[in-house]
Amino acid sequence: MDMFLAFPLLVFALALAALGTPADIAGDIKALEKLGVGAIDTGFSGSTVPEILADMKKFKTEVLARL
């Protein structure tokens, strides 16, 4: 797939993933991997370090555990 075609697809898929369940997000990551995507950028919510770390741990246990 042409890089210029894949990039908008990647941005669109990640934007949708942010709105889904942990199973949806894991599925989106698997689909991106099938397209040849080797890395994704993530962002975590929170206004304090403990809040951000809690969000990261939730991502690890609820999403990454499904991969």
C-alpha positions in Angstrom: 0.0 0.0 0.0 1.3 3.5 -0.9 2.5 5.3 2.2 0.4 8.4 1.4 -2.7 6.2 1.2 -1.9 4.3 4.4 -1.2 7.4 6.6 -4.8 8.7 6.5 -6.1 5.2 7.1 -3.8 4.9 10.1 -5.0 8.2 11.6 -8.6 7.3 11.0 -8.2 3.9 12.5 -6.6 5.2 15.6 -9.2 7.9 16.1 -11.9 5.3 15.9 -10.0 3.1 18.3 -9.9 5.8 20.9 -13.7 5.6 21.0 -14.1 1.8 21.3 -14.0 -0.8 24.0 -10.7 -2.5 25.0 -11.6 -5.4 22.6 -12.3 -2.9 19.8 -9.0 -1.2 20.4 -7.1 -4.5 20.4 -8.8 -5.5 17.2 -7.9 -2.2 15.6 -4.2 -2.7 16.6 -4.2 -6.2 15.2 -5.7 -5.0 11.9 -3.1 -2.3 11.7 -0.4 -4.9 12.2 -1.8 -6.9 9.3 -1.5 -3.7 7.1 2.2 -3.6 8.0 2.1 -1.0 10.7 5.0 -1.7 13.1 4.5 1.0 15.7 1.7 3.2 17.0 1.7 6.4 19.1 -0.6 6.5 22.1 -1.7 9.2 24.4 -3.0 8.8 27.9 -5.4 11.0 29.9 -4.9 12.6 33.2 -3.8 15.8 34.7 -1.4 14.3 37.3 1.3 11.7 37.1 -0.7 9.2 39.1 -3.8 9.7 36.8 -1.7 9.2 33.7 0.0 6.1 35.2 -3.4 4.7 36.1 -4.6 5.2 32.5 -1.4 3.5 31.2 -1.9 0.5 33.5 -5.5 0.2 32.4 -4.4 0.2 28.8 -1.8 -2.6 29.6 -4.3 -4.8 31.5 -7.4 -4.2 29.3 -5.9 -3.8 25.8 -2.4 -5.1 25.6 -3.4 -8.3 27.4 -5.7 -9.1 24.4 -2.9 -8.9 21.8 
